[in-house]
Amino acid sequence: MNNAQPLPCLPIENSRSPFANCVSRATCLTAGLDSRELERFEALVVQPQRILRERYLYRAGTECRHLFAMRSGSLKSSVLDRQGHEQIIGFHLASDLLGMDAINTGEHVCNAIALEDSEICKIPFPDLQQLSREIPALERNLKRMFGHEIGRAYGVMLLLGTMSAEERLATFLLNLSNRFLARVYSPSQFILHMTRRDIGSYLGIAIETVSRTLTLFQHEGIVAVEGKEIHLMNLEKLRALVQGTDRQRGGRRANESAMAMMNNIAA
């Protein structure tokens, strides 16, 4: 069981234009909107709010009438299994859109918890739907983000079903690298705000396997790890590992479709 606390969203001062100067704008809902369209979109957005580390953005079973656009920080989404253990189903970065799990039923089916102090913008979904019908670029962006969520789910299923532990971790690191690159951050050096336990839960491997595999990668000069900071020293070797050209695991090759689907949500 996790000990995350209920969400106290704190308003952010002087945030009259939360998207105009966003470094991740090219990958978010406002990509391709002109200044007039951007103004109409921003009129929908509830004042940007801060969610503190380990606090819930929303809980499974709660009603939702909004989507949440991330301005900064990182969150994890999770569900509880029958024994009450947390199962991680996703990690979210700046420009990601959260809350799509509630669109069908009107209730969230998972929890969303901040991995660090983060900033989000709350967007009323019915109003967003209506505006997207009037702004083609916004409609395209919304469909793209829905498609990415579907692709992510298929990619994770393929990853869990076809890859070894080393290939899973390599895929995870490469996916983070691509996502950071799309957000104009370093693709080779970043902070892992999630715990080793979170990573293991997401990848379907034990926490000891995560630590052991990271140690193996360090010994082979693929990564350098210091606390939560990780430096991808050899991206080509990571890619080769995922593609199955660097190691053979009983003749089984890593599933390239899983990698393609995971990378499809980099933006």
Stockholm file with secondary structure:
# STOCKHOLM 1.0

chainA/1-267         MNNAQPLPCLPIENSRSPFANCVSRATCLTAGLDSRELERFEALVVQPQRILRERYLYRAGTECRHLFAMRSGSLKSSVLDRQGHEQIIGFHLASDLLGMDAINTGEHVCNAIALEDSEICKIPFPDLQQLSREIPALERNLKRMFGHEIGRAYGVMLLLGTMSAEERLATFLLNLSNRFLARVYSPSQFILHMTRRDIGSYLGIAIETVSRTLTLFQHEGIVAVEGKEIHLMNLEKLRALVQGTDRQRGGRRANESAMAMMNNIAA
#=GR chainA/1-267 SS CCCCBCCCCEECTTCSSTTTTCTTGGGSTTTTCCHHHHHHHHTTSCCCEEECTTBEEECTTCBCCEEEEEEESEEEEEEECTTSCEEEEEEEETTCEECGGGTTTSBCSSEEEESSSEEEEEEEHHHHHHHHHHCHHHHHHHHHHHHHHHHHHHHHHHHHHHCCHHHHHHHHHHHHHHHHHHTTSCSSEEECCSCHHHHHHHHTSCHHHHHHHHHHHHHTTSEEEETTEEEESCHHHHHHHHHTSSCCBTTBCCCHHHHHHHHTTCC
#=GC SS_cons         CCCCBCCCCEECTTCSSTTTTCTTGGGSTTTTCCHHHHHHHHTTSCCCEEECTTBEEECTTCBCCEEEEEEESEEEEEEECTTSCEEEEEEEETTCEECGGGTTTSBCSSEEEESSSEEEEEEEHHHHHHHHHHCHHHHHHHHHHHHHHHHHHHHHHHHHHHCCHHHHHHHHHHHHHHHHHHTTSCSSEEECCSCHHHHHHHHTSCHHHHHHHHHHHHHTTSEEEETTEEEESCHHHHHHHHHTSSCCBTTBCCCHHHHHHHHTTCC
//
